[in-house]
Amino acid sequence: MAMEKAASFLSTLLGGGDGEAAATVKSVLIYPIKSCRGIAVPQAPITSTGFRWDRQWLVVNAKGRAYTQRVEPKLALVQVELPPEAFTEDCQPTADDHMVIRAPGMEPLKIPLAAEHATIDDVSVWEWSGSAFDEGAEVAEWFSTYFEKPSRLVRFKEASETRPTNPDYAQGYKIMFTDCFPFLIASQGSLDALNEILKEPVPMNRFRPNILVDGCQPYSEDLWKTIKINNLTFQGVKLCNRCKVRCRH
């Protein structure tokens, strides 16, 4: 996957193999805290682990094990906001830049984007375990109150930790707290086709894509091996295994 610099996706075309436009990028979505609500943005810097800020934070229990919507559906109600300038290519967070978190029944919580952090060990998500930055006691109290049990918010420690992708599909790449790979793509046509056969339609946020495209045939993205967006090239390496989260109201 090409990950050299920031990419602006508005009005960008994905080229088909015959040189014709296959689809247009409809939306770019970032999920700063794993399993919490996403943010739709007009552009996003690309890093070696995917879009900047994507799944950089993780809520864990008292043993450092990750929460996901599979076991903590209340995560789906947690809203996350980042300042617009956080999605510019040359952004360098200052002391005035914060991530703001909101949830039902809770006061808004501000977390500095540029701050010194203590490190905690034995953080784990799926098969991976390692060290992470701890966002502190105040943040831990907020999440513990919301989930009614001891909880903490941690941030991936890029300087010393590496979480590789599955080498059977994409060797040499890495992620932060994303489940499998740096990017997930889905099409509006696929969702529309699915909703035609469902008794109750579902929104796209059930599937949590990073790149939402439109203008292609339903499920055609399942067959794309090479995807070009502006001067970036992405490789389609594996279909995403879907879990029960997509069926939850």
Contacts in CASP RR format, 6 or more apart in sequence:
PFRMAT RR
TARGET T0000
AUTHOR 0000-0000-0000
METHOD contacts of the structure
MODEL  1
MAMEKAASFLSTLLGGGDGEAAATVKSVLIYPIKSCRGIAVPQAPITSTG
FRWDRQWLVVNAKGRAYTQRVEPKLALVQVELPPEAFTEDCQPTADDHMV
IRAPGMEPLKIPLAAEHATIDDVSVWEWSGSAFDEGAEVAEWFSTYFEKP
SRLVRFKEASETRPTNPDYAQGYKIMFTDCFPFLIASQGSLDALNEILKE
PVPMNRFRPNILVDGCQPYSEDLWKTIKINNLTFQGVKLCNRCKVRCRH
1 170 0 8 1.000
1 173 0 8 1.000
1 182 0 8 1.000
1 183 0 8 1.000
1 233 0 8 1.000
1 234 0 8 1.000
1 235 0 8 1.000
2 231 0 8 1.000
2 232 0 8 1.000
2 233 0 8 1.000
2 234 0 8 1.000
3 46 0 8 1.000
3 47 0 8 1.000
3 48 0 8 1.000
3 50 0 8 1.000
3 182 0 8 1.000
3 232 0 8 1.000
4 46 0 8 1.000
4 232 0 8 1.000
5 45 0 8 1.000
5 46 0 8 1.000
5 89 0 8 1.000
6 43 0 8 1.000
6 44 0 8 1.000
6 45 0 8 1.000
6 46 0 8 1.000
6 88 0 8 1.000
6 89 0 8 1.000
7 43 0 8 1.000
7 44 0 8 1.000
7 45 0 8 1.000
7 46 0 8 1.000
7 229 0 8 1.000
7 230 0 8 1.000
7 231 0 8 1.000
7 232 0 8 1.000
8 42 0 8 1.000
8 43 0 8 1.000
8 230 0 8 1.000
9 25 0 8 1.000
9 28 0 8 1.000
9 42 0 8 1.000
9 43 0 8 1.000
9 44 0 8 1.000
9 211 0 8 1.000
9 229 0 8 1.000
9 230 0 8 1.000
10 25 0 8 1.000
10 42 0 8 1.000
10 43 0 8 1.000
11 24 0 8 1.000
12 24 0 8 1.000
12 25 0 8 1.000
12 229 0 8 1.000
12 230 0 8 1.000
13 21 0 8 1.000
13 22 0 8 1.000
13 23 0 8 1.000
13 24 0 8 1.000
13 229 0 8 1.000
14 21 0 8 1.000
14 22 0 8 1.000
14 23 0 8 1.000
14 24 0 8 1.000
14 25 0 8 1.000
14 213 0 8 1.000
14 216 0 8 1.000
14 224 0 8 1.000
14 227 0 8 1.000
14 228 0 8 1.000
14 229 0 8 1.000
15 21 0 8 1.000
15 22 0 8 1.000
15 23 0 8 1.000
15 227 0 8 1.000
15 228 0 8 1.000
16 22 0 8 1.000
22 215 0 8 1.000
22 216 0 8 1.000
22 220 0 8 1.000
22 224 0 8 1.000
23 187 0 8 1.000
23 213 0 8 1.000
23 214 0 8 1.000
23 215 0 8 1.000
23 216 0 8 1.000
23 220 0 8 1.000
23 221 0 8 1.000
24 213 0 8 1.000
24 214 0 8 1.000
24 215 0 8 1.000
25 211 0 8 1.000
25 212 0 8 1.000
25 213 0 8 1.000
25 229 0 8 1.000
26 188 0 8 1.000
26 212 0 8 1.000
26 213 0 8 1.000
26 214 0 8 1.000
27 40 0 8 1.000
27 211 0 8 1.000
27 212 0 8 1.000
28 40 0 8 1.000
28 41 0 8 1.000
28 42 0 8 1.000
28 43 0 8 1.000
28 44 0 8 1.000
28 51 0 8 1.000
28 210 0 8 1.000
28 211 0 8 1.000
28 212 0 8 1.000
29 38 0 8 1.000
29 39 0 8 1.000
29 40 0 8 1.000
29 41 0 8 1.000
29 208 0 8 1.000
29 209 0 8 1.000
29 210 0 8 1.000
29 211 0 8 1.000
29 212 0 8 1.000
30 38 0 8 1.000
30 39 0 8 1.000
30 41 0 8 1.000
30 44 0 8 1.000
30 51 0 8 1.000
30 52 0 8 1.000
30 53 0 8 1.000
30 54 0 8 1.000
30 82 0 8 1.000
30 87 0 8 1.000
30 210 0 8 1.000
31 37 0 8 1.000
31 38 0 8 1.000
31 39 0 8 1.000
31 54 0 8 1.000
31 55 0 8 1.000
31 80 0 8 1.000
31 208 0 8 1.000
32 38 0 8 1.000
32 39 0 8 1.000
32 53 0 8 1.000
32 54 0 8 1.000
32 55 0 8 1.000
32 56 0 8 1.000
32 57 0 8 1.000
32 80 0 8 1.000
32 82 0 8 1.000
32 99 0 8 1.000
33 55 0 8 1.000
33 57 0 8 1.000
33 58 0 8 1.000
33 59 0 8 1.000
33 75 0 8 1.000
33 78 0 8 1.000
33 80 0 8 1.000
33 101 0 8 1.000
33 153 0 8 1.000
34 55 0 8 1.000
34 57 0 8 1.000
34 58 0 8 1.000
34 59 0 8 1.000
34 66 0 8 1.000
34 68 0 8 1.000
34 125 0 8 1.000
34 177 0 8 1.000
34 178 0 8 1.000
35 59 0 8 1.000
35 67 0 8 1.000
35 68 0 8 1.000
35 69 0 8 1.000
35 72 0 8 1.000
35 75 0 8 1.000
35 76 0 8 1.000
36 59 0 8 1.000
36 75 0 8 1.000
36 76 0 8 1.000
36 78 0 8 1.000
36 79 0 8 1.000
36 80 0 8 1.000
36 101 0 8 1.000
37 76 0 8 1.000
37 77 0 8 1.000
37 78 0 8 1.000
37 79 0 8 1.000
37 80 0 8 1.000
37 205 0 8 1.000
38 80 0 8 1.000
38 205 0 8 1.000
38 208 0 8 1.000
39 80 0 8 1.000
39 81 0 8 1.000
39 82 0 8 1.000
41 87 0 8 1.000
42 87 0 8 1.000
43 87 0 8 1.000
43 88 0 8 1.000
44 51 0 8 1.000
44 52 0 8 1.000
44 53 0 8 1.000
44 54 0 8 1.000
44 87 0 8 1.000
45 51 0 8 1.000
45 52 0 8 1.000
45 87 0 8 1.000
45 88 0 8 1.000
45 89 0 8 1.000
45 91 0 8 1.000
46 52 0 8 1.000
46 232 0 8 1.000
48 173 0 8 1.000
48 174 0 8 1.000
49 158 0 8 1.000
49 174 0 8 1.000
49 175 0 8 1.000
49 176 0 8 1.000
49 178 0 8 1.000
49 182 0 8 1.000
50 175 0 8 1.000
50 178 0 8 1.000
50 182 0 8 1.000
50 183 0 8 1.000
50 210 0 8 1.000
51 182 0 8 1.000
51 183 0 8 1.000
51 210 0 8 1.000
52 86 0 8 1.000
52 87 0 8 1.000
52 91 0 8 1.000
53 82 0 8 1.000
53 86 0 8 1.000
53 87 0 8 1.000
54 176 0 8 1.000
54 178 0 8 1.000
54 210 0 8 1.000
55 156 0 8 1.000
55 175 0 8 1.000
55 176 0 8 1.000
55 177 0 8 1.000
55 178 0 8 1.000
56 155 0 8 1.000
56 156 0 8 1.000
56 176 0 8 1.000
56 177 0 8 1.000
57 99 0 8 1.000
57 135 0 8 1.000
57 153 0 8 1.000
57 154 0 8 1.000
57 155 0 8 1.000
57 156 0 8 1.000
57 177 0 8 1.000
58 66 0 8 1.000
58 67 0 8 1.000
58 123 0 8 1.000
58 125 0 8 1.000
58 132 0 8 1.000
58 153 0 8 1.000
58 154 0 8 1.000
58 155 0 8 1.000
58 156 0 8 1.000
58 177 0 8 1.000
59 66 0 8 1.000
59 67 0 8 1.000
59 72 0 8 1.000
59 75 0 8 1.000
59 143 0 8 1.000
59 147 0 8 1.000
59 151 0 8 1.000
59 152 0 8 1.000
59 153 0 8 1.000
59 154 0 8 1.000
60 66 0 8 1.000
60 67 0 8 1.000
60 123 0 8 1.000
60 124 0 8 1.000
60 151 0 8 1.000
60 152 0 8 1.000
60 153 0 8 1.000
60 154 0 8 1.000
61 67 0 8 1.000
61 149 0 8 1.000
61 150 0 8 1.000
61 151 0 8 1.000
62 149 0 8 1.000
62 150 0 8 1.000
62 151 0 8 1.000
63 122 0 8 1.000
64 120 0 8 1.000
64 122 0 8 1.000
64 123 0 8 1.000
64 124 0 8 1.000
64 152 0 8 1.000
64 154 0 8 1.000
65 124 0 8 1.000
65 125 0 8 1.000
66 123 0 8 1.000
66 124 0 8 1.000
66 125 0 8 1.000
66 126 0 8 1.000
66 177 0 8 1.000
67 75 0 8 1.000
67 147 0 8 1.000
67 151 0 8 1.000
68 75 0 8 1.000
68 245 0 8 1.000
69 75 0 8 1.000
69 76 0 8 1.000
69 245 0 8 1.000
69 248 0 8 1.000
70 243 0 8 1.000
70 244 0 8 1.000
70 245 0 8 1.000
72 147 0 8 1.000
73 248 0 8 1.000
74 103 0 8 1.000
74 146 0 8 1.000
74 147 0 8 1.000
76 248 0 8 1.000
77 103 0 8 1.000
77 104 0 8 1.000
78 101 0 8 1.000
78 102 0 8 1.000
78 103 0 8 1.000
78 146 0 8 1.000
79 101 0 8 1.000
79 102 0 8 1.000
79 103 0 8 1.000
80 99 0 8 1.000
80 100 0 8 1.000
80 101 0 8 1.000
81 99 0 8 1.000
81 100 0 8 1.000
81 101 0 8 1.000
81 102 0 8 1.000
82 99 0 8 1.000
82 100 0 8 1.000
82 113 0 8 1.000
83 97 0 8 1.000
83 98 0 8 1.000
85 91 0 8 1.000
85 97 0 8 1.000
86 93 0 8 1.000
86 97 0 8 1.000
86 113 0 8 1.000
92 114 0 8 1.000
93 112 0 8 1.000
93 113 0 8 1.000
93 114 0 8 1.000
94 114 0 8 1.000
95 112 0 8 1.000
95 114 0 8 1.000
95 115 0 8 1.000
97 112 0 8 1.000
97 113 0 8 1.000
97 114 0 8 1.000
98 110 0 8 1.000
98 111 0 8 1.000
98 112 0 8 1.000
98 113 0 8 1.000
99 110 0 8 1.000
99 111 0 8 1.000
99 113 0 8 1.000
100 108 0 8 1.000
100 109 0 8 1.000
100 110 0 8 1.000
100 111 0 8 1.000
101 108 0 8 1.000
101 109 0 8 1.000
101 110 0 8 1.000
101 111 0 8 1.000
101 142 0 8 1.000
102 108 0 8 1.000
102 109 0 8 1.000
103 146 0 8 1.000
106 142 0 8 1.000
106 145 0 8 1.000
106 146 0 8 1.000
109 138 0 8 1.000
109 139 0 8 1.000
109 142 0 8 1.000
111 135 0 8 1.000
111 139 0 8 1.000
111 153 0 8 1.000
117 133 0 8 1.000
117 134 0 8 1.000
117 135 0 8 1.000
117 136 0 8 1.000
117 155 0 8 1.000
118 133 0 8 1.000
118 134 0 8 1.000
118 136 0 8 1.000
119 131 0 8 1.000
119 132 0 8 1.000
119 133 0 8 1.000
119 134 0 8 1.000
119 157 0 8 1.000
120 131 0 8 1.000
120 132 0 8 1.000
120 133 0 8 1.000
120 134 0 8 1.000
120 152 0 8 1.000
120 154 0 8 1.000
121 130 0 8 1.000
121 131 0 8 1.000
122 129 0 8 1.000
122 130 0 8 1.000
123 129 0 8 1.000
123 130 0 8 1.000
123 131 0 8 1.000
123 132 0 8 1.000
123 154 0 8 1.000
124 130 0 8 1.000
125 177 0 8 1.000
126 179 0 8 1.000
128 163 0 8 1.000
130 161 0 8 1.000
131 157 0 8 1.000
131 160 0 8 1.000
131 161 0 8 1.000
132 154 0 8 1.000
132 155 0 8 1.000
132 156 0 8 1.000
132 157 0 8 1.000
132 161 0 8 1.000
133 154 0 8 1.000
133 155 0 8 1.000
133 156 0 8 1.000
133 157 0 8 1.000
134 140 0 8 1.000
134 152 0 8 1.000
134 153 0 8 1.000
134 154 0 8 1.000
135 152 0 8 1.000
135 153 0 8 1.000
135 154 0 8 1.000
135 155 0 8 1.000
136 152 0 8 1.000
136 153 0 8 1.000
139 152 0 8 1.000
139 153 0 8 1.000
140 150 0 8 1.000
140 151 0 8 1.000
140 152 0 8 1.000
140 153 0 8 1.000
143 151 0 8 1.000
143 152 0 8 1.000
143 153 0 8 1.000
144 150 0 8 1.000
144 151 0 8 1.000
144 152 0 8 1.000
156 163 0 8 1.000
156 176 0 8 1.000
156 177 0 8 1.000
158 176 0 8 1.000
162 174 0 8 1.000
163 174 0 8 1.000
163 175 0 8 1.000
163 176 0 8 1.000
163 177 0 8 1.000
164 172 0 8 1.000
164 173 0 8 1.000
164 174 0 8 1.000
164 175 0 8 1.000
165 171 0 8 1.000
165 172 0 8 1.000
165 173 0 8 1.000
165 174 0 8 1.000
165 175 0 8 1.000
165 180 0 8 1.000
165 181 0 8 1.000
165 182 0 8 1.000
166 180 0 8 1.000
166 181 0 8 1.000
166 238 0 8 1.000
169 181 0 8 1.000
169 237 0 8 1.000
169 238 0 8 1.000
170 181 0 8 1.000
170 235 0 8 1.000
170 237 0 8 1.000
170 238 0 8 1.000
173 181 0 8 1.000
173 182 0 8 1.000
174 182 0 8 1.000
175 181 0 8 1.000
175 182 0 8 1.000
180 238 0 8 1.000
180 240 0 8 1.000
181 237 0 8 1.000
181 238 0 8 1.000
183 210 0 8 1.000
183 211 0 8 1.000
183 234 0 8 1.000
184 207 0 8 1.000
184 208 0 8 1.000
184 209 0 8 1.000
184 210 0 8 1.000
184 211 0 8 1.000
184 240 0 8 1.000
185 209 0 8 1.000
185 210 0 8 1.000
185 211 0 8 1.000
185 212 0 8 1.000
185 213 0 8 1.000
185 221 0 8 1.000
185 224 0 8 1.000
185 227 0 8 1.000
185 234 0 8 1.000
186 204 0 8 1.000
186 207 0 8 1.000
186 209 0 8 1.000
186 211 0 8 1.000
186 212 0 8 1.000
186 213 0 8 1.000
186 221 0 8 1.000
187 212 0 8 1.000
187 213 0 8 1.000
187 214 0 8 1.000
187 215 0 8 1.000
187 216 0 8 1.000
187 218 0 8 1.000
187 219 0 8 1.000
187 220 0 8 1.000
187 221 0 8 1.000
188 204 0 8 1.000
188 212 0 8 1.000
188 213 0 8 1.000
188 214 0 8 1.000
188 215 0 8 1.000
189 214 0 8 1.000
189 215 0 8 1.000
189 216 0 8 1.000
189 217 0 8 1.000
189 218 0 8 1.000
190 218 0 8 1.000
190 219 0 8 1.000
190 221 0 8 1.000
191 202 0 8 1.000
191 204 0 8 1.000
191 207 0 8 1.000
192 218 0 8 1.000
193 218 0 8 1.000
193 219 0 8 1.000
194 202 0 8 1.000
194 218 0 8 1.000
195 201 0 8 1.000
195 202 0 8 1.000
202 246 0 8 1.000
204 212 0 8 1.000
206 245 0 8 1.000
206 246 0 8 1.000
206 247 0 8 1.000
206 248 0 8 1.000
207 242 0 8 1.000
207 246 0 8 1.000
208 245 0 8 1.000
211 229 0 8 1.000
213 221 0 8 1.000
222 239 0 8 1.000
224 236 0 8 1.000
225 235 0 8 1.000
225 236 0 8 1.000
226 233 0 8 1.000
226 234 0 8 1.000
226 235 0 8 1.000
226 236 0 8 1.000
227 233 0 8 1.000
227 234 0 8 1.000
227 235 0 8 1.000
227 236 0 8 1.000
228 234 0 8 1.000
END
